[in-house]
């Protein structure tokens, strides 16, 4: 490979989660147009601190493994635009196969999250000498697992329970129980909905279907939430334009 000058700098911490997380692995191909050569590459993120991250690159056909450090910045232009990130990576040291790679290398990537696309990928280049396309192939374990029950209270002071019964990739399935205050002796009427949720960071889309009181369930509709998963404290919070939830696993 051809070496380029390192340009990576430290950036301020991001306020929102990004697809670059510890444990994520990105795979793709580095293509050099000058001689039409191609090199499979695997980028493994091992550490992140705000907008700064680091890890290893594995060059399988070159029998080499290198170290890198990088930065990620949110460059989304408006609230209606897809989430977009600018990523800079500095490949600076060989762990193995030092004779087979030329270092340092400075990479520039653009990562765009499209709500209607399940796959996550980024495209970039090494200076003006090579093009790269990397796709997210492995993600760390998320705190939404099965079986799991999350309980809490909505902004409207409505007791709420979300039972996650299954997860397939970024889709979660289960039941939601609402208890709406009434003048009945119990003080509440119970509404039960089945739901299908689609996780598209940082958003969670939930569609609910009534299982009881089907003619009067006020909450069973498609809703869009901004999702926040706090693995350290084992809490889940998300909010829409009218509702806000902060739940704890039990």
DRENDO-1510 file (C-alpha; in Angstrom, 1 decimal, always signed):
<recs>
REC; n; res; u; v; w
REC; 1; UNK; +0.0; +0.0; +0.0 .
REC; 2; UNK; +1.1; +3.6; -0.4 .
REC; 3; UNK; +1.8; +5.8; +2.6 .
REC; 4; UNK; +0.2; +9.2; +3.2 .
REC; 5; UNK; +0.7; +11.9; +5.8 .
REC; 6; UNK; -1.2; +11.6; +9.1 .
REC; 7; UNK; -3.8; +14.3; +9.8 .
REC; 8; UNK; -5.9; +12.9; +12.7 .
REC; 9; UNK; -6.6; +15.3; +15.6 .
REC; 10; UNK; -8.4; +15.1; +18.9 .
REC; 11; UNK; -12.1; +16.3; +18.8 .
REC; 12; UNK; -14.6; +17.1; +21.5 .
REC; 13; UNK; -16.9; +14.4; +22.8 .
REC; 14; UNK; -20.1; +13.7; +20.8 .
REC; 15; UNK; -23.4; +14.1; +22.6 .
REC; 16; UNK; -25.2; +11.3; +20.8 .
REC; 17; UNK; -24.3; +7.6; +20.2 .
REC; 18; UNK; -22.8; +6.8; +16.8 .
REC; 19; UNK; -22.2; +3.6; +14.8 .
REC; 20; UNK; -18.5; +3.7; +15.8 .
REC; 21; UNK; -18.6; +1.8; +19.1 .
REC; 22; UNK; -16.1; -0.5; +20.9 .
REC; 23; UNK; -16.5; -4.0; +19.5 .
REC; 24; UNK; -17.7; -3.0; +16.1 .
REC; 25; UNK; -16.0; -4.5; +13.1 .
REC; 26; UNK; -16.0; -3.0; +9.6 .
REC; 27; UNK; -15.1; -5.1; +6.5 .
REC; 28; UNK; -14.5; -4.1; +2.9 .
REC; 29; UNK; -12.0; -3.7; +0.2 .
REC; 30; UNK; -9.2; -1.1; -0.5 .
REC; 31; UNK; -9.0; -0.5; -4.3 .
REC; 32; UNK; -6.0; +1.2; -6.0 .
REC; 33; UNK; -7.0; +2.4; -9.5 .
REC; 34; UNK; -3.3; +2.9; -10.6 .
REC; 35; UNK; -2.7; -0.8; -10.9 .
REC; 36; UNK; -6.3; -2.2; -10.3 .
REC; 37; UNK; -5.0; -3.9; -7.1 .
REC; 38; UNK; -7.5; -4.8; -4.3 .
REC; 39; UNK; -6.8; -5.6; -0.7 .
REC; 40; UNK; -9.5; -7.0; +1.8 .
REC; 41; UNK; -9.5; -5.0; +5.0 .
REC; 42; UNK; -11.1; -5.4; +8.4 .
REC; 43; UNK; -11.2; -2.4; +10.8 .
REC; 44; UNK; -11.8; -3.4; +14.5 .
REC; 45; UNK; -12.7; -0.6; +16.9 .
REC; 46; UNK; -11.4; -1.4; +20.4 .
REC; 47; UNK; -11.7; +1.9; +22.3 .
REC; 48; UNK; -13.7; +5.1; +22.0 .
REC; 49; UNK; -13.6; +8.3; +24.1 .
REC; 50; UNK; -16.2; +10.8; +22.9 .
REC; 51; UNK; -15.4; +11.6; +19.3 .
REC; 52; UNK; -12.0; +9.8; +19.4 .
REC; 53; UNK; -11.6; +6.1; +18.8 .
REC; 54; UNK; -8.8; +3.6; +18.1 .
REC; 55; UNK; -8.3; -0.1; +17.2 .
REC; 56; UNK; -6.6; -2.4; +14.7 .
REC; 57; UNK; -6.7; -2.9; +10.9 .
REC; 58; UNK; -6.3; -6.5; +9.6 .
REC; 59; UNK; -4.9; -6.9; +6.0 .
REC; 60; UNK; -5.5; -10.6; +5.3 .
REC; 61; UNK; -3.8; -10.9; +2.0 .
REC; 62; UNK; -0.8; -8.8; +3.2 .
REC; 63; UNK; -0.5; -10.9; +6.4 .
REC; 64; UNK; -0.3; -7.6; +8.3 .
REC; 65; UNK; -2.1; -6.0; +11.3 .
REC; 66; UNK; -1.8; -2.4; +12.1 .
REC; 67; UNK; -2.9; +0.2; +14.8 .
REC; 68; UNK; -5.1; +3.1; +14.0 .
REC; 69; UNK; -6.6; +6.1; +15.8 .
REC; 70; UNK; -9.4; +8.2; +14.5 .
REC; 71; UNK; -12.1; +10.9; +15.0 .
REC; 72; UNK; -15.8; +11.1; +14.2 .
REC; 73; UNK; -17.9; +14.3; +13.9 .
REC; 74; UNK; -21.6; +14.7; +13.2 .
REC; 75; UNK; -21.9; +16.7; +9.9 .
REC; 76; UNK; -25.7; +16.4; +9.5 .
REC; 77; UNK; -27.0; +19.6; +7.8 .
REC; 78; UNK; -30.5; +19.7; +9.2 .
REC; 79; UNK; -33.0; +17.8; +11.4 .
REC; 80; UNK; -34.8; +16.5; +8.2 .
REC; 81; UNK; -31.5; +15.1; +6.7 .
REC; 82; UNK; -30.1; +11.6; +7.2 .
REC; 83; UNK; -27.5; +11.4; +10.0 .
REC; 84; UNK; -24.1; +12.0; +8.4 .
REC; 85; UNK; -20.6; +11.7; +10.0 .
REC; 86; UNK; -17.2; +12.7; +8.9 .
REC; 87; UNK; -14.5; +10.1; +10.0 .
REC; 88; UNK; -10.8; +10.6; +9.9 .
REC; 89; UNK; -8.5; +7.7; +10.6 .
REC; 90; UNK; -4.7; +7.6; +11.0 .
REC; 91; UNK; -3.0; +4.2; +10.5 .
REC; 92; UNK; +0.3; +4.7; +12.2 .
REC; 93; UNK; +2.0; +1.5; +13.5 .
REC; 94; UNK; +2.4; -2.1; +12.4 .
REC; 95; UNK; +1.7; -4.9; +14.9 .
REC; 96; UNK; +2.7; -7.6; +12.5 .
REC; 97; UNK; +3.7; -7.8; +8.8 .
REC; 98; UNK; +5.6; -4.5; +9.0 .
REC; 99; UNK; +7.5; -5.3; +5.7 .
REC; 100; UNK; +4.2; -5.7; +3.8 .
REC; 101; UNK; +2.6; -2.3; +4.5 .
REC; 102; UNK; +3.8; +1.3; +4.2 .
REC; 103; UNK; +2.9; +3.6; +7.0 .
REC; 104; UNK; +1.5; +6.1; +8.0 .
REC; 105; UNK; -1.8; +6.2; +6.1 .
REC; 106; UNK; -4.5; +8.9; +6.5 .
REC; 107; UNK; -8.0; +7.9; +5.7 .
REC; 108; UNK; -11.1; +10.1; +5.2 .
REC; 109; UNK; -14.6; +8.5; +5.3 .
REC; 110; UNK; -18.2; +9.7; +5.0 .
REC; 111; UNK; -20.9; +7.6; +6.9 .
REC; 112; UNK; -24.6; +8.3; +6.2 .
REC; 113; UNK; -27.4; +6.6; +8.1 .
REC; 114; UNK; -30.5; +6.2; +5.9 .
REC; 115; UNK; -33.7; +5.3; +7.9 .
REC; 116; UNK; -34.9; +3.0; +5.1 .
REC; 117; UNK; -31.7; +1.0; +4.9 .
REC; 118; UNK; -30.7; -1.8; +7.3 .
REC; 119; UNK; -27.1; -2.0; +6.3 .
REC; 120; UNK; -24.6; +0.5; +7.6 .
REC; 121; UNK; -21.6; +1.4; +5.5 .
REC; 122; UNK; -19.1; +4.1; +4.9 .
REC; 123; UNK; -17.0; +5.1; +1.9 .
REC; 124; UNK; -13.6; +6.9; +1.9 .
REC; 125; UNK; -10.2; +7.2; +0.4 .
REC; 126; UNK; -6.5; +7.2; +1.3 .
REC; 127; UNK; -5.4; +10.6; +0.0 .
REC; 128; UNK; -6.1; +10.5; -3.7 .
REC; 129; UNK; -4.5; +7.1; -4.3 .
REC; 130; UNK; -7.1; +4.5; -3.2 .
REC; 131; UNK; -10.8; +4.1; -2.5 .
REC; 132; UNK; -12.4; +2.1; +0.3 .
REC; 133; UNK; -15.9; +0.9; +1.1 .
REC; 134; UNK; -16.5; -0.6; +4.6 .
REC; 135; UNK; -19.7; -2.2; +5.9 .
REC; 136; UNK; -20.6; -2.8; +9.5 .
REC; 137; UNK; -20.3; -6.6; +10.0 .
REC; 138; UNK; -20.2; -7.0; +13.8 .
REC; 139; UNK; -21.8; -4.9; +16.6 .
REC; 140; UNK; -21.4; -5.2; +20.4 .
REC; 141; UNK; -24.2; -6.8; +22.4 .
REC; 142; UNK; -27.0; -4.4; +23.1 .
REC; 143; UNK; -28.9; -4.2; +26.5 .
REC; 144; UNK; -32.2; -5.0; +24.8 .
REC; 145; UNK; -32.1; -8.8; +25.1 .
REC; 146; UNK; -34.6; -11.5; +25.6 .
REC; 147; UNK; -36.3; -12.2; +27.9 .
REC; 148; UNK; -36.5; -8.7; +29.2 .
REC; 149; UNK; -39.1; -6.6; +30.9 .
REC; 150; UNK; -38.9; -2.8; +31.1 .
REC; 151; UNK; -41.1; -0.8; +33.4 .
REC; 152; UNK; -41.7; +3.0; +33.9 .
REC; 153; UNK; -44.0; +5.9; +33.7 .
REC; 154; UNK; -44.8; +8.1; +30.6 .
REC; 155; UNK; -44.8; +11.8; +30.6 .
REC; 156; UNK; -48.6; +11.8; +31.0 .
REC; 157; UNK; -48.2; +9.9; +34.3 .
REC; 158; UNK; -49.4; +6.7; +32.8 .
REC; 159; UNK; -48.0; +3.4; +34.2 .
REC; 160; UNK; -46.4; +1.6; +31.4 .
REC; 161; UNK; -44.7; -1.8; +30.9 .
REC; 162; UNK; -42.9; -3.0; +27.8 .
REC; 163; UNK; -42.2; -6.8; +27.6 .
REC; 164; UNK; -39.5; -7.6; +24.9 .
REC; 165; UNK; -40.1; -11.2; +23.9 .
REC; 166; UNK; -37.9; -11.6; +20.8 .
REC; 167; UNK; -35.3; -9.8; +18.8 .
REC; 168; UNK; -34.2; -10.4; +15.2 .
REC; 169; UNK; -31.3; -8.1; +14.2 .
REC; 170; UNK; -32.7; -4.6; +14.6 .
REC; 171; UNK; -36.3; -5.7; +15.1 .
REC; 172; UNK; -37.8; -6.3; +18.6 .
REC; 173; UNK; -41.2; -7.9; +19.3 .
REC; 174; UNK; -43.3; -8.0; +22.4 .
REC; 175; UNK; -46.3; -6.6; +24.4 .
REC; 176; UNK; -47.0; -3.2; +25.9 .
REC; 177; UNK; -49.3; -2.7; +28.8 .
REC; 178; UNK; -50.8; +0.8; +29.6 .
REC; 179; UNK; -52.8; +1.7; +32.7 .
REC; 180; UNK; -54.9; +4.8; +32.1 .
REC; 181; UNK; -56.4; +6.6; +35.2 .
REC; 182; UNK; -60.2; +6.2; +35.5 .
REC; 183; UNK; -62.9; +6.6; +38.1 .
REC; 184; UNK; -63.3; +2.8; +38.4 .
REC; 185; UNK; -62.7; +1.2; +41.8 .
REC; 186; UNK; -59.2; +0.0; +40.7 .
REC; 187; UNK; -58.3; +3.5; +39.6 .
REC; 188; UNK; -57.0; +2.3; +36.2 .
REC; 189; UNK; -58.1; +0.7; +33.0 .
REC; 190; UNK; -55.6; -1.7; +31.4 .
REC; 191; UNK; -54.8; -1.6; +27.7 .
REC; 192; UNK; -52.6; -4.3; +26.2 .
REC; 193; UNK; -51.0; -4.0; +22.7 .
REC; 194; UNK; -48.6; -6.2; +20.8 .
REC; 195; UNK; -45.8; -4.3; +19.2 .
REC; 196; UNK; -43.1; -4.4; +16.6 .
REC; 197; UNK; -40.2; -2.1; +17.1 .
REC; 198; UNK; -37.4; -1.2; +14.6 .
REC; 199; UNK; -34.2; +0.2; +16.0 .
REC; 200; UNK; -32.5; +2.7; +13.6 .
REC; 201; UNK; -30.1; +4.5; +15.8 .
REC; 202; UNK; -30.7; +7.0; +17.3 .
REC; 203; UNK; -34.4; +6.3; +16.7 .
REC; 204; UNK; -36.9; +3.6; +17.7 .
REC; 205; UNK; -40.0; +3.1; +15.6 .
REC; 206; UNK; -42.9; +1.2; +17.4 .
REC; 207; UNK; -46.1; +0.0; +15.8 .
REC; 208; UNK; -48.7; -1.3; +18.3 .
REC; 209; UNK; -51.7; -3.5; +17.7 .
REC; 210; UNK; -54.5; -3.7; +20.4 .
REC; 211; UNK; -55.0; -7.0; +22.2 .
REC; 212; UNK; -57.7; -5.7; +24.5 .
REC; 213; UNK; -60.3; -2.8; +24.5 .
REC; 214; UNK; -59.5; -2.6; +20.8 .
REC; 215; UNK; -62.2; +0.0; +20.1 .
REC; 216; UNK; -60.9; +2.5; +22.7 .
REC; 217; UNK; -57.1; +2.0; +23.0 .
REC; 218; UNK; -55.7; +5.5; +22.6 .
REC; 219; UNK; -52.0; +4.6; +22.6 .
REC; 220; UNK; -51.9; +1.8; +20.0 .
REC; 221; UNK; -50.4; +3.6; +16.9 .
REC; 222; UNK; -47.2; +4.0; +15.0 .
REC; 223; UNK; -44.8; +6.2; +17.0 .
REC; 224; UNK; -41.3; +7.5; +16.5 .
REC; 225; UNK; -39.0; +7.7; +19.5 .
REC; 226; UNK; -35.4; +9.0; +20.0 .
REC; 227; UNK; -33.7; +6.1; +21.7 .
REC; 228; UNK; -30.9; +6.2; +24.3 .
REC; 229; UNK; -29.4; +3.0; +25.7 .
REC; 230; UNK; -27.2; +3.3; +28.8 .
REC; 231; UNK; -25.4; +0.0; +29.2 .
REC; 232; UNK; -23.4; +1.2; +32.3 .
REC; 233; UNK; -26.6; +1.9; +34.3 .
REC; 234; UNK; -28.7; -0.8; +32.6 .
REC; 235; UNK; -31.4; +1.8; +31.7 .
REC; 236; UNK; -33.4; +2.5; +28.5 .
REC; 237; UNK; -34.9; +5.9; +27.7 .
REC; 238; UNK; -36.7; +7.2; +24.6 .
REC; 239; UNK; -39.0; +10.1; +23.8 .
REC; 240; UNK; -41.4; +11.2; +21.1 .
REC; 241; UNK; -43.0; +14.6; +20.6 .
REC; 242; UNK; -45.6; +13.8; +23.2 .
REC; 243; UNK; -44.2; +11.0; +25.4 .
REC; 244; UNK; -41.0; +10.3; +27.3 .
REC; 245; UNK; -40.0; +7.0; +29.0 .
REC; 246; UNK; -37.1; +6.1; +31.3 .
REC; 247; UNK; -37.1; +2.4; +32.0 .
REC; 248; UNK; -35.0; +0.0; +34.1 .
REC; 249; UNK; -34.5; -3.7; +33.4 .
REC; 250; UNK; -35.9; -6.2; +36.0 .
</recs>
